[in-house]
Amino acid sequence: VKRVQQTNIWLDFYPVAGNPELAQTLGQRVRSTLSSAPLFMNEMAALLDELPVALDRFGRIASHPGLAAPYDQAIDLKRQGLMPLISAARLLCVRYQRREIGTRERLTALAHFTRTLTKEQSNLLLAAFSRMQHLLLEQQRHNKSHGQTADGWVDLRRLRDDERLLLKFDLQQIKAFVNQVKRL
């Protein structure tokens, strides 16, 4: 499991100096090798279970046990929203040997070059990704202005009703996507 986690570094590297062709060749070799290794792909999919989306079994927003929330009503949006989406998109790109690195680029490529995501699903996930990044950034700005740590937690009490409904919808889209990826 640890090696699978460490391999994510290889899947997200990008050359910043030197010969970019060497990095591209290495990346293609890694993607080709991993996509044809069923045990590795199964372990990568199993790791998605370690990143539960912040929804309870009734589809309501909920923090998961074991996470020490800094607020009465909070979710670790990075760990319980963004990371499941990022990890699921990465896994599918490995499976289909796509070379995109950023999550936005991966979701777009999966819709354009594979039959895994429809354009509509891709657009919903891209919008969810943007909204959650915005919520997280706003919370971090609030925290910093109040002398607190800028972390991955979002205080749900600070959200308007429409923001909370959109967050719930976005998390539901991500959960459905993660489940779809695990089935593949």
C-alpha positions in Angstrom: 0.0 0.0 0.0 2.8 2.4 0.9 4.5 1.8 -2.5 1.2 2.5 -4.3 0.9 5.7 -2.4 4.5 6.7 -3.2 3.9 5.8 -6.8 1.5 8.7 -7.0 4.6 10.9 -7.0 5.7 9.3 -10.2 2.3 9.8 -11.7 2.2 13.5 -11.0 5.8 14.5 -11.9 6.6 17.2 -14.4 10.0 18.2 -15.7 11.2 21.7 -14.8 14.7 21.5 -16.2 16.7 19.4 -18.5 15.5 17.3 -21.4 11.7 17.1 -21.2 11.7 14.2 -23.7 13.4 12.0 -21.0 10.7 12.8 -18.5 8.0 12.1 -21.1 9.5 8.8 -22.0 9.8 7.8 -18.3 6.2 8.9 -17.7 4.9 6.8 -20.6 6.9 3.8 -19.4 5.5 4.1 -15.9 1.9 4.6 -17.1 2.3 1.6 -19.5 3.7 -0.7 -16.8 1.2 0.3 -14.1 -1.9 0.1 -16.4 -1.0 -3.5 -17.2 -0.5 -4.5 -13.5 -3.9 -5.6 -12.2 -2.7 -6.1 -8.6 -1.3 -2.5 -8.5 -4.5 -1.1 -10.1 -6.6 -3.0 -7.4 -4.5 -1.6 -4.6 -4.8 1.9 -6.1 -8.6 1.5 -6.2 -8.6 0.1 -2.6 -6.8 3.2 -1.4 -10.0 5.2 -2.5 -11.7 3.6 0.5 -9.2 5.4 2.8 -10.5 8.7 1.5 -14.2 8.6 2.3 -16.3 11.4 0.8 -17.9 13.6 3.5 -21.4 12.1 3.2 -23.3 9.8 5.5 -25.2 6.8 4.3 -28.3 9.0 3.7 -26.3 11.3 1.4 -26.1 14.1 4.0 -22.9 16.1 4.7 -21.1 14.5 7.6 -17.6 14.4 9.0 -16.2 10.9 9.5 -15.1 9.4 12.8 -11.5 9.6 13.7 -11.1 13.1 12.3 -10.6 15.7 15.0 -12.6 18.6 13.7 -11.6 22.1 14.9 -15.2 23.3 14.8 -18.5 21.9 15.9 -19.8 21.5 12.4 -16.8 20.9 10.1 -15.6 18.6 7.4 -12.0 18.1 6.2 -12.8 19.2 2.7 -9.4 18.5 1.4 -9.4 14.9 2.7 -13.1 14.2 2.3 -13.8 16.0 -1.0 -10.9 17.1 -3.1 -8.6 14.1 -2.4 -11.1 11.4 -3.4 -11.8 13.3 -6.7 -8.1 13.8 -7.4 -7.2 10.2 -6.6 -10.1 8.7 -8.7 -9.1 10.9 -11.7 -5.5 9.9 -11.3 -6.4 6.2 -11.2 -8.5 6.4 -14.4 -5.7 8.2 -16.2 -3.3 5.5 -15.2 -5.7 2.9 -16.5 -6.1 4.6 -19.8 -2.4 5.6 -20.0 -3.3 9.3 -20.2 -0.4 11.7 -19.6 -2.3 14.7 -18.1 -1.2 15.7 -14.6 -3.7 18.3 -13.2 -7.1 17.2 -12.1 -8.9 19.6 -14.4 -6.9 18.3 -17.4 -7.4 14.7 -16.3 -11.2 15.1 -16.0 -11.4 16.8 -19.4 -9.2 14.2 -21.1 -11.3 11.3 -19.6 -14.4 12.8 -21.2 -12.7 13.5 -24.6 -10.5 10.4 -25.0 -12.2 7.6 -23.1 -15.7 6.4 -22.6 -15.3 6.6 -18.9 -16.9 10.0 -18.3 -19.5 11.8 -20.3 -18.9 15.5 -21.1 -21.8 16.3 -18.6 -20.1 14.2 -15.8 -16.8 15.9 -16.5 -18.4 19.3 -16.4 -20.2 18.5 -13.1 -16.9 17.3 -11.5 -14.9 20.3 -12.8 -17.5 22.6 -11.3 -17.5 20.7 -8.1 -13.7 20.8 -8.0 -13.7 24.6 -8.5 -16.4 25.3 -6.0 -14.7 23.2 -3.3 -11.3 24.8 -3.9 -13.1 28.2 -3.6 -14.7 27.2 -0.3 -11.5 25.9 1.1 -9.6 29.0 0.1 -12.2 31.3 1.6 -12.0 29.3 4.9 -8.2 29.5 4.9 -8.3 33.2 4.3 -10.8 33.6 7.2 -8.6 31.4 9.4 -5.4 33.4 8.6 -7.2 36.7 9.2 -8.2 35.4 12.7 -4.7 34.1 13.5 -5.7 30.4 12.9 -4.1 27.7 10.9 -4.9 27.5 7.2 -5.8 23.8 6.9 -8.2 21.6 5.0 -11.1 22.0 7.3 -14.3 24.0 6.4 -16.6 25.3 9.1 -20.1 24.4 7.8 -21.7 27.1 10.0 -20.1 29.8 7.9 -21.8 28.5 4.7 -25.0 30.0 3.3 -27.8 27.6 2.7 -27.2 27.7 -1.1 -23.5 27.0 -0.5 -24.3 24.0 1.7 -26.8 22.6 -0.9 -24.2 23.0 -3.6 -21.5 21.4 -1.5 -23.8 18.4 -0.8 -24.6 18.1 -4.5 -20.8 18.3 -5.3 -19.9 15.7 -2.8 -22.7 13.4 -4.1 -21.2 13.7 -7.6 -17.7 12.9 -6.3 -19.0 9.9 -4.4 -20.7 8.6 -7.5 -17.6 9.1 -9.5 -15.4 7.3 -7.0 -17.8 4.4 -6.8 -17.8 4.3 -10.6 -14.0 4.2 -10.7 -13.8 1.4 -8.1 -16.2 -0.7 -10.2 -14.0 -0.3 -13.2 
